[in-house]
């Protein structure tokens, strides 16, 4: 979020220095499907402008807060140059159940498959402690990791109700 960028600029710079991608989550973590197109434009541009000013990067990935999106929001994001993404595996780290809960939830998730996007939060209590083991266990199961921009379709696709992309026939 733009708010997070303002509070933790050095963390943003560090994330970029490690080669990770940044994507917008809006400026203030609002339920964006309940906002007008103009309010959504403001949410998206607020975060974009802060990241651009800090890092020089132009983000093109967007994930709606709470997974709360609708066609109007996706269209507004697209008009601002964003690809809207969604997760299909929720780690439930935001519930603060603990390290083993995060790992077990992901590793045994019914939706885990090649191409999965796993939802994890930077502000959750146990996520940072679960990451090394989680990534190792995923690798042991044969999974590899890539940038989201290398994973998603960028043209000739549709998005279903679950937020999953599908190529057009």
C-alpha positions as a LaTeX table, in Angstrom:
\begin{tabular}{lrrr}
\hline
Residue & $x$ (\AA) & $y$ (\AA) & $z$ (\AA) \\
\hline
Unk1 & 0.00 & 0.00 & 0.00 \\
Unk2 & 1.04 & 3.58 & $-0.48$ \\
Unk3 & 0.72 & 4.02 & 3.26 \\
Unk4 & 3.27 & 1.20 & 3.80 \\
Unk5 & 5.63 & 2.79 & 1.25 \\
Unk6 & 5.48 & 6.05 & 3.20 \\
Unk7 & 6.13 & 4.34 & 6.54 \\
Unk8 & 8.87 & 1.94 & 5.38 \\
Unk9 & 10.76 & 3.47 & 2.43 \\
Unk10 & 14.00 & 1.66 & 3.25 \\
Unk11 & 12.19 & $-1.71$ & 3.27 \\
Unk12 & 10.80 & $-0.94$ & $-0.20$ \\
Unk13 & 14.27 & $-0.11$ & $-1.48$ \\
Unk14 & 15.62 & $-3.34$ & 0.01 \\
Unk15 & 12.84 & $-5.43$ & $-1.59$ \\
Unk16 & 13.67 & $-3.91$ & $-4.97$ \\
Unk17 & 17.43 & $-4.41$ & $-4.45$ \\
Unk18 & 16.83 & $-8.16$ & $-4.04$ \\
Unk19 & 15.14 & $-8.29$ & $-7.43$ \\
Unk20 & 11.57 & $-8.73$ & $-6.21$ \\
Unk21 & 8.63 & $-7.16$ & $-7.98$ \\
Unk22 & 6.41 & $-4.54$ & $-6.45$ \\
Unk23 & 2.70 & $-4.36$ & $-7.09$ \\
Unk24 & 0.03 & $-1.98$ & $-5.95$ \\
Unk25 & $-2.41$ & $-2.83$ & $-3.21$ \\
Unk26 & $-3.95$ & 0.64 & $-3.39$ \\
Unk27 & $-2.92$ & 3.64 & $-1.38$ \\
Unk28 & $-4.87$ & 2.96 & 1.83 \\
Unk29 & $-6.11$ & $-0.68$ & 1.84 \\
Unk30 & $-9.74$ & 0.13 & 1.14 \\
Unk31 & $-12.61$ & $-2.05$ & $-0.09$ \\
Unk32 & $-12.10$ & $-0.77$ & $-3.61$ \\
Unk33 & $-15.14$ & $-2.48$ & $-5.14$ \\
Unk34 & $-17.21$ & $-0.06$ & $-3.08$ \\
Unk35 & $-15.44$ & 3.02 & $-4.44$ \\
Unk36 & $-16.21$ & 5.07 & $-7.54$ \\
Unk37 & $-13.94$ & 4.78 & $-10.58$ \\
Unk38 & $-12.43$ & 8.17 & $-9.70$ \\
Unk39 & $-11.74$ & 7.08 & $-6.11$ \\
Unk40 & $-10.12$ & 3.89 & $-7.44$ \\
Unk41 & $-7.97$ & 5.92 & $-9.81$ \\
Unk42 & $-6.85$ & 7.99 & $-6.84$ \\
Unk43 & $-6.08$ & 4.87 & $-4.77$ \\
Unk44 & $-4.05$ & 3.36 & $-7.61$ \\
Unk45 & $-2.20$ & 6.52 & $-8.59$ \\
Unk46 & $-1.40$ & 7.40 & $-4.96$ \\
Unk47 & 0.49 & 4.16 & $-4.42$ \\
Unk48 & 2.04 & 4.25 & $-7.90$ \\
Unk49 & 3.35 & 7.80 & $-7.45$ \\
Unk50 & 4.95 & 6.99 & $-4.08$ \\
Unk51 & 6.74 & 3.91 & $-5.44$ \\
Unk52 & 7.80 & 5.70 & $-8.62$ \\
Unk53 & 9.18 & 8.64 & $-6.63$ \\
Unk54 & 11.05 & 6.38 & $-4.22$ \\
Unk55 & 12.40 & 3.73 & $-6.60$ \\
Unk56 & 11.98 & 5.03 & $-10.14$ \\
Unk57 & 9.94 & 1.91 & $-10.95$ \\
Unk58 & 6.58 & 1.91 & $-12.71$ \\
Unk59 & 4.46 & $-0.85$ & $-11.17$ \\
Unk60 & 2.04 & $-2.75$ & $-13.37$ \\
Unk61 & 0.67 & $-5.38$ & $-10.97$ \\
Unk62 & $-2.35$ & $-4.83$ & $-8.76$ \\
Unk63 & $-4.05$ & $-6.96$ & $-6.13$ \\
Unk64 & $-7.20$ & $-5.62$ & $-4.59$ \\
Unk65 & $-7.26$ & $-5.40$ & $-0.80$ \\
Unk66 & $-9.29$ & $-8.20$ & 0.79 \\
Unk67 & $-9.54$ & $-9.86$ & $-2.63$ \\
Unk68 & $-12.52$ & $-7.53$ & $-3.01$ \\
Unk69 & $-12.85$ & $-6.64$ & $-6.66$ \\
Unk70 & $-15.42$ & $-6.28$ & $-9.40$ \\
Unk71 & $-15.38$ & $-5.74$ & $-13.16$ \\
Unk72 & $-15.36$ & $-1.94$ & $-12.77$ \\
Unk73 & $-12.27$ & $-2.06$ & $-10.54$ \\
Unk74 & $-10.46$ & $-4.42$ & $-12.93$ \\
Unk75 & $-11.27$ & $-2.10$ & $-15.81$ \\
Unk76 & $-10.06$ & 0.98 & $-13.90$ \\
Unk77 & $-6.83$ & $-0.82$ & $-13.03$ \\
Unk78 & $-6.38$ & $-1.89$ & $-16.66$ \\
Unk79 & $-6.91$ & 1.70 & $-17.84$ \\
Unk80 & $-4.08$ & 2.74 & $-15.51$ \\
Unk81 & $-1.75$ & 0.09 & $-16.95$ \\
Unk82 & $-2.20$ & $-2.60$ & $-14.31$ \\
Unk83 & $-2.61$ & $-6.35$ & $-14.58$ \\
Unk84 & $-4.96$ & $-7.43$ & $-11.80$ \\
Unk85 & $-3.86$ & $-10.56$ & $-9.97$ \\
Unk86 & $-5.45$ & $-12.74$ & $-7.31$ \\
Unk87 & $-4.20$ & $-15.55$ & $-5.10$ \\
Unk88 & $-5.50$ & $-19.09$ & $-5.13$ \\
Unk89 & $-3.79$ & $-20.28$ & $-1.94$ \\
Unk90 & $-4.47$ & $-18.32$ & 1.25 \\
Unk91 & $-1.86$ & $-19.09$ & 3.91 \\
Unk92 & $-4.21$ & $-17.63$ & 6.56 \\
Unk93 & $-1.10$ & $-16.01$ & 8.06 \\
Unk94 & $-3.25$ & $-12.98$ & 8.83 \\
Unk95 & $-5.05$ & $-15.05$ & 11.49 \\
Unk96 & $-1.80$ & $-15.34$ & 13.50 \\
Unk97 & $-2.23$ & $-19.07$ & 14.24 \\
Unk98 & 1.54 & $-19.62$ & 14.22 \\
Unk99 & 4.42 & $-20.82$ & 12.04 \\
Unk100 & 3.35 & $-24.44$ & 11.70 \\
Unk101 & $-0.19$ & $-23.38$ & 10.79 \\
Unk102 & 1.07 & $-21.22$ & 7.92 \\
Unk103 & 3.27 & $-24.00$ & 6.59 \\
Unk104 & 0.64 & $-26.73$ & 6.90 \\
Unk105 & $-2.09$ & $-24.55$ & 5.41 \\
Unk106 & $-0.03$ & $-23.87$ & 2.28 \\
Unk107 & 1.63 & $-27.27$ & 1.84 \\
Unk108 & $-1.69$ & $-29.12$ & 2.21 \\
Unk109 & $-3.89$ & $-26.57$ & 0.45 \\
Unk110 & $-6.40$ & $-28.11$ & $-1.96$ \\
Unk111 & $-5.62$ & $-25.44$ & $-4.59$ \\
Unk112 & $-1.82$ & $-25.74$ & $-4.49$ \\
Unk113 & $-0.57$ & $-26.52$ & $-8.00$ \\
Unk114 & 1.96 & $-25.25$ & $-10.53$ \\
Unk115 & 1.15 & $-21.60$ & $-11.18$ \\
Unk116 & $-0.36$ & $-21.00$ & $-7.75$ \\
Unk117 & $-0.14$ & $-17.58$ & $-6.18$ \\
Unk118 & 0.20 & $-17.85$ & $-2.41$ \\
Unk119 & $-1.19$ & $-15.05$ & $-0.25$ \\
Unk120 & 1.22 & $-13.98$ & 2.48 \\
Unk121 & 1.28 & $-10.72$ & 4.41 \\
Unk122 & 4.26 & $-8.59$ & 5.39 \\
Unk123 & 2.54 & $-7.41$ & 8.56 \\
Unk124 & 1.51 & $-10.78$ & 9.98 \\
Unk125 & 3.17 & $-11.95$ & 13.18 \\
Unk126 & 4.55 & $-15.33$ & 12.10 \\
Unk127 & 5.06 & $-15.04$ & 8.34 \\
Unk128 & 8.73 & $-14.08$ & 8.45 \\
Unk129 & 9.45 & $-17.04$ & 10.73 \\
Unk130 & 7.60 & $-19.47$ & 8.45 \\
Unk131 & 9.11 & $-18.42$ & 5.13 \\
Unk132 & 12.39 & $-20.38$ & 5.09 \\
Unk133 & 10.74 & $-23.65$ & 5.97 \\
Unk134 & 7.75 & $-23.01$ & 3.73 \\
Unk135 & 9.90 & $-22.25$ & 0.69 \\
Unk136 & 12.12 & $-25.26$ & 1.38 \\
Unk137 & 9.15 & $-27.60$ & 1.69 \\
Unk138 & 7.62 & $-26.25$ & $-1.51$ \\
Unk139 & 10.92 & $-26.82$ & $-3.33$ \\
Unk140 & 11.09 & $-30.36$ & $-1.92$ \\
Unk141 & 7.65 & $-30.96$ & $-3.48$ \\
Unk142 & 9.07 & $-29.87$ & $-6.85$ \\
Unk143 & 7.81 & $-26.31$ & $-6.99$ \\
Unk144 & 9.93 & $-23.47$ & $-8.31$ \\
Unk145 & 9.43 & $-19.73$ & $-7.95$ \\
Unk146 & 9.20 & $-16.95$ & $-10.48$ \\
Unk147 & 8.17 & $-13.35$ & $-10.77$ \\
Unk148 & 4.44 & $-12.85$ & $-11.07$ \\
Unk149 & 4.98 & $-10.91$ & $-14.29$ \\
Unk150 & 6.53 & $-14.08$ & $-15.75$ \\
Unk151 & 3.59 & $-16.18$ & $-14.56$ \\
Unk152 & 0.57 & $-14.23$ & $-15.73$ \\
Unk153 & $-1.04$ & $-13.76$ & $-19.13$ \\
Unk154 & $-0.73$ & $-10.21$ & $-20.38$ \\
Unk155 & $-3.03$ & $-10.42$ & $-23.40$ \\
Unk156 & $-5.78$ & $-12.58$ & $-24.83$ \\
Unk157 & $-7.11$ & $-13.81$ & $-21.49$ \\
Unk158 & $-10.15$ & $-13.66$ & $-19.28$ \\
Unk159 & $-10.42$ & $-13.70$ & $-15.49$ \\
Unk160 & $-12.94$ & $-16.02$ & $-13.83$ \\
Unk161 & $-14.92$ & $-15.42$ & $-10.61$ \\
Unk162 & $-12.09$ & $-16.92$ & $-8.53$ \\
Unk163 & $-9.61$ & $-14.42$ & $-10.01$ \\
Unk164 & $-7.81$ & $-17.02$ & $-12.13$ \\
Unk165 & $-6.64$ & $-16.12$ & $-15.61$ \\
Unk166 & $-7.54$ & $-18.28$ & $-18.61$ \\
Unk167 & $-6.30$ & $-17.85$ & $-22.18$ \\
Unk168 & $-8.88$ & $-17.00$ & $-24.78$ \\
Unk169 & $-9.44$ & $-19.78$ & $-27.31$ \\
\hline
\end{tabular}
